[in-house]
Amino acid sequence: MFGLGTPELIVILGIAFLVFGGKKLPEIGAGLGKGIKSFKKGLSDVEENVPGAKEVASLKKEVDEIKDIGNIAGK
């Protein structure tokens, strides 16, 4: 995860605890979670509502498969 290990995450959480306090951290976490969920829902809604998005995705998949077959045959 972005090259962060356990010690780095502990330091970051410690600094966040000192800056925001123990009562604000759960509120901030809940807000971040809701924001991420809303963002993902918005992306999926856009993908579903764009005309031709599914067709483009299936064509891209077919092209990738053909490229893979060409790479295997060329070796």
Phi, psi and omega in degrees: 000091177058022178073018180265129177262183180299314181299320180295317179296323178296318179296316180298315179296323177296317178295318178298321179296318179292322183285313188262336182089163185290333183278333182275333184302315178298324178294318179295317178298316179296319178297318177297317179299315179295321179295316179295317179298316180296319179297314179296320178296318178298319178297316181292325177296318179296317180296324180286327187268351179282122180297131177084002182295320180292321179294319179296318180296319180291322177295320178298319179297317179296317179298317178298320178296319179294321176298318179297319179295320178296321179292323179291317181292328183283345182278000000 
